[in-house]
């Protein structure tokens, strides 16, 4: 089959794969973004501290950090279709298993360990590698739509969890979110999600050995020495370190200013909508404009949002704007980094390289929620957290200045 020669042709051929990957990506974020809504009921029933409640996400992030490079290498070798489908089945069941909580912290951690292992197969590395393998001319926008799944989860997870908890209780809410959301993803993934490996295999169904797919790009050794790759990785580590704690505790950050819980949930949900705008808007621009302005601005807006959440300006409006700025930066930041790695490092070892960067992000994510919870437990507020986050995000923005033009990679010969 001839390869598409324009962005429009790519969209006409591959849009079902993008849709399926987007919904798959959205489920990966549900556990993180619904936790702030579950904190109240779990705190009331079991008497757990905010630090203890946040510890599960630290375990989840730690598993993602350690497993990231390995899942990336598996993606480069085998493709993403089978990983994504099997991972979605197991992760959905593991999420629903949180309904069995009995008050034991050991059980809480054990469930996060199980979920974390299964969720490795549905993390952003998987979907980004699959989409990058079939899109060239419209890659940034396609990645933006797929990664907007995280914004979809950020927007809908707290709202859905809040509604389900109020209607059925927290146990049933875990079941509905786990089986329902993952089920919808599977309905799309099975018939529609095909990356370059899967498409090549379908074109040669009679072959005993699947044809090797070798894409152009840096070797892993070359990537570890490339200053541009290192700067992108460092920016993501710093962003995740401060952003994860704020995102997980966002509903509580807003509600503890005197805003009602329902309003706090709605304000937190706007962060997801802003993240969607950030991903798609920046994705569209990066396909058309190369330079430092877009990456710098995407991260700098987050610094302004963290400043607003300190609460120096009274009222709900600054909190709303702050949440939207943070959501925009979170969405734009992941989109910017994923796309720039696909351009500066290429696709030859994209899974392993971005998987390693993703692991660095998860290292920050592992510490962020617990740090945020500890700050609140010690000081009674989240102000110190925001005072740290604002300048750190500004530093992240400066790391994208002067990366230079995209390199041209020769395509290796196929085996």
FENDA-V919949 format. One record per backbone hydrogen bond with DSSP energy under -1.0 kcal/mol. CO is the residue of the C=O (numbers start at 0). NH is the residue of the N-H. E is the energy in kcal/mol with one decimal. If there is no record, write none. Layout:
BEGIN
co=CO nh=NH e=E
co=CO nh=NH e=E
END
This chain:
BEGIN
co=5 nh=9 e=-1.9
co=6 nh=10 e=-2.2
co=7 nh=11 e=-2.4
co=8 nh=12 e=-1.8
co=9 nh=13 e=-2.8
co=10 nh=14 e=-1.6
co=13 nh=17 e=-1.6
co=14 nh=18 e=-2.4
co=15 nh=19 e=-2.3
co=16 nh=20 e=-2.3
co=17 nh=21 e=-2.3
co=18 nh=22 e=-2.0
co=19 nh=23 e=-2.2
co=20 nh=24 e=-2.7
co=21 nh=25 e=-1.9
co=22 nh=26 e=-1.5
co=23 nh=27 e=-1.1
co=26 nh=29 e=-1.1
co=28 nh=32 e=-2.4
co=29 nh=33 e=-1.8
co=33 nh=37 e=-1.6
co=34 nh=38 e=-1.7
co=37 nh=41 e=-2.4
co=38 nh=42 e=-2.8
co=39 nh=43 e=-2.5
co=40 nh=44 e=-2.2
co=41 nh=45 e=-2.6
co=42 nh=46 e=-1.7
co=48 nh=52 e=-2.3
co=49 nh=53 e=-2.0
co=50 nh=54 e=-1.0
co=53 nh=57 e=-1.2
co=54 nh=58 e=-2.0
co=55 nh=59 e=-2.6
co=56 nh=60 e=-2.9
co=57 nh=61 e=-2.2
co=58 nh=62 e=-2.3
co=59 nh=63 e=-2.1
co=60 nh=64 e=-2.5
co=61 nh=65 e=-2.4
co=62 nh=66 e=-2.7
co=63 nh=67 e=-1.5
co=66 nh=70 e=-2.6
co=67 nh=71 e=-2.2
co=68 nh=72 e=-2.1
co=69 nh=73 e=-2.0
co=70 nh=74 e=-2.1
co=71 nh=75 e=-2.2
co=72 nh=76 e=-1.6
co=73 nh=77 e=-3.1
co=74 nh=78 e=-2.0
co=79 nh=83 e=-2.6
co=80 nh=84 e=-2.2
co=81 nh=85 e=-2.3
co=82 nh=86 e=-2.5
co=83 nh=87 e=-1.9
co=84 nh=88 e=-1.8
co=85 nh=89 e=-2.1
co=86 nh=90 e=-2.7
co=87 nh=91 e=-2.1
co=88 nh=92 e=-1.7
co=89 nh=93 e=-2.1
co=90 nh=94 e=-2.4
co=91 nh=95 e=-1.9
co=92 nh=96 e=-1.2
co=94 nh=97 e=-1.6
co=95 nh=98 e=-1.8
co=96 nh=99 e=-1.9
co=97 nh=100 e=-1.5
co=103 nh=107 e=-2.0
co=104 nh=108 e=-2.5
co=105 nh=109 e=-2.5
co=106 nh=110 e=-2.5
co=107 nh=111 e=-1.5
co=108 nh=112 e=-2.2
co=109 nh=113 e=-2.3
co=110 nh=114 e=-2.7
co=111 nh=115 e=-2.8
co=112 nh=116 e=-2.0
co=113 nh=117 e=-2.0
co=114 nh=118 e=-2.7
co=117 nh=120 e=-1.4
co=118 nh=121 e=-1.9
co=122 nh=125 e=-1.0
co=122 nh=126 e=-1.3
co=123 nh=127 e=-3.0
co=124 nh=128 e=-2.1
co=125 nh=129 e=-2.1
co=126 nh=130 e=-2.4
co=127 nh=131 e=-2.5
co=128 nh=132 e=-1.5
co=130 nh=133 e=-1.2
co=130 nh=134 e=-1.7
co=137 nh=141 e=-2.4
co=138 nh=142 e=-2.9
co=139 nh=143 e=-2.3
co=140 nh=144 e=-2.3
co=141 nh=145 e=-2.2
co=142 nh=146 e=-3.2
co=143 nh=147 e=-1.3
co=145 nh=148 e=-1.9
co=146 nh=149 e=-1.7
co=147 nh=151 e=-2.5
co=148 nh=152 e=-2.3
co=149 nh=153 e=-2.5
co=150 nh=154 e=-2.2
co=151 nh=155 e=-2.8
co=152 nh=156 e=-2.5
co=155 nh=159 e=-3.5
co=156 nh=160 e=-2.8
co=157 nh=161 e=-2.3
co=158 nh=162 e=-2.3
co=159 nh=163 e=-2.7
co=160 nh=164 e=-2.8
co=161 nh=165 e=-2.2
co=162 nh=166 e=-1.9
co=163 nh=167 e=-3.3
co=164 nh=168 e=-1.1
co=168 nh=172 e=-1.6
co=169 nh=173 e=-1.8
co=170 nh=174 e=-1.5
co=171 nh=175 e=-2.9
co=172 nh=176 e=-2.5
co=173 nh=177 e=-2.4
co=174 nh=178 e=-2.5
co=175 nh=179 e=-1.7
co=176 nh=180 e=-1.4
co=177 nh=181 e=-1.3
co=178 nh=182 e=-1.5
co=179 nh=183 e=-2.0
co=180 nh=184 e=-1.9
co=181 nh=185 e=-2.3
co=182 nh=186 e=-1.9
co=183 nh=187 e=-1.1
co=184 nh=188 e=-2.8
co=185 nh=189 e=-2.2
co=187 nh=191 e=-1.6
co=188 nh=192 e=-2.0
co=194 nh=198 e=-2.5
co=195 nh=199 e=-2.2
co=196 nh=200 e=-2.2
co=197 nh=201 e=-1.9
co=198 nh=202 e=-1.4
co=203 nh=206 e=-1.5
co=215 nh=346 e=-2.9
co=218 nh=222 e=-2.1
co=219 nh=223 e=-1.7
co=225 nh=229 e=-2.1
co=226 nh=230 e=-2.3
co=227 nh=231 e=-2.0
co=228 nh=232 e=-2.3
co=229 nh=233 e=-2.4
co=230 nh=234 e=-2.2
co=231 nh=235 e=-1.9
co=232 nh=236 e=-2.1
co=233 nh=237 e=-2.3
co=234 nh=238 e=-2.5
co=235 nh=239 e=-2.5
co=236 nh=240 e=-1.9
co=237 nh=241 e=-1.6
co=238 nh=242 e=-2.9
co=239 nh=243 e=-1.9
co=241 nh=245 e=-1.2
co=242 nh=246 e=-2.7
co=243 nh=247 e=-2.5
co=244 nh=248 e=-1.7
co=248 nh=252 e=-2.7
co=249 nh=253 e=-2.3
co=250 nh=254 e=-2.6
co=251 nh=255 e=-2.0
co=253 nh=256 e=-1.6
co=254 nh=257 e=-1.6
co=259 nh=263 e=-2.6
co=260 nh=264 e=-2.4
co=261 nh=265 e=-1.9
co=262 nh=266 e=-2.6
co=263 nh=267 e=-2.6
co=264 nh=268 e=-2.0
co=265 nh=269 e=-1.2
co=268 nh=272 e=-1.5
co=269 nh=273 e=-2.7
co=270 nh=274 e=-2.1
co=271 nh=275 e=-2.0
co=272 nh=276 e=-2.1
co=273 nh=277 e=-2.6
co=274 nh=278 e=-2.6
co=275 nh=279 e=-2.4
co=276 nh=280 e=-2.7
co=277 nh=281 e=-2.1
co=278 nh=282 e=-2.5
co=279 nh=283 e=-2.4
co=280 nh=284 e=-1.9
co=281 nh=285 e=-2.8
co=282 nh=286 e=-1.1
co=284 nh=287 e=-1.7
co=284 nh=288 e=-2.9
co=291 nh=295 e=-2.7
co=292 nh=296 e=-2.6
co=293 nh=297 e=-2.4
co=294 nh=298 e=-1.3
co=295 nh=299 e=-2.5
co=296 nh=300 e=-2.1
co=298 nh=302 e=-1.0
co=299 nh=303 e=-1.5
co=300 nh=304 e=-1.8
co=301 nh=305 e=-2.2
co=302 nh=306 e=-1.7
co=303 nh=307 e=-1.9
co=304 nh=308 e=-1.5
co=306 nh=309 e=-1.1
co=307 nh=310 e=-1.2
co=315 nh=319 e=-2.5
co=316 nh=320 e=-2.7
co=317 nh=321 e=-2.7
co=318 nh=322 e=-2.6
co=319 nh=323 e=-2.2
co=320 nh=324 e=-2.6
co=321 nh=325 e=-2.3
co=322 nh=326 e=-2.5
co=323 nh=327 e=-2.8
co=324 nh=328 e=-2.5
co=325 nh=329 e=-2.5
co=326 nh=330 e=-2.5
co=327 nh=331 e=-3.2
co=328 nh=332 e=-2.8
co=329 nh=333 e=-1.7
co=330 nh=334 e=-1.8
co=331 nh=335 e=-3.1
co=332 nh=336 e=-2.4
co=333 nh=337 e=-2.4
co=334 nh=338 e=-2.3
co=335 nh=339 e=-2.6
co=336 nh=340 e=-2.2
co=337 nh=341 e=-1.7
co=338 nh=342 e=-1.3
co=339 nh=343 e=-3.5
co=340 nh=344 e=-2.3
co=344 nh=217 e=-3.1
co=348 nh=352 e=-2.8
co=349 nh=353 e=-3.1
co=350 nh=354 e=-1.9
co=351 nh=355 e=-1.7
co=352 nh=356 e=-2.1
co=353 nh=357 e=-3.1
co=354 nh=358 e=-1.6
co=355 nh=359 e=-1.8
co=356 nh=360 e=-2.3
co=357 nh=361 e=-2.4
co=358 nh=362 e=-1.6
co=359 nh=363 e=-1.6
co=360 nh=364 e=-2.4
co=361 nh=365 e=-2.3
co=363 nh=367 e=-2.5
co=366 nh=370 e=-2.7
co=367 nh=371 e=-2.7
co=368 nh=372 e=-2.4
co=369 nh=373 e=-2.7
co=370 nh=374 e=-2.6
co=371 nh=375 e=-2.1
co=372 nh=376 e=-2.5
co=373 nh=377 e=-2.2
co=374 nh=378 e=-2.6
co=375 nh=379 e=-2.4
co=381 nh=385 e=-1.7
co=382 nh=386 e=-2.2
co=383 nh=387 e=-1.5
co=384 nh=388 e=-2.2
co=385 nh=389 e=-2.0
co=387 nh=391 e=-1.4
co=388 nh=392 e=-2.3
co=389 nh=393 e=-1.4
co=390 nh=394 e=-2.0
co=391 nh=395 e=-2.1
co=392 nh=396 e=-1.8
co=393 nh=397 e=-1.4
co=394 nh=398 e=-1.0
co=396 nh=399 e=-1.3
co=397 nh=400 e=-1.4
END
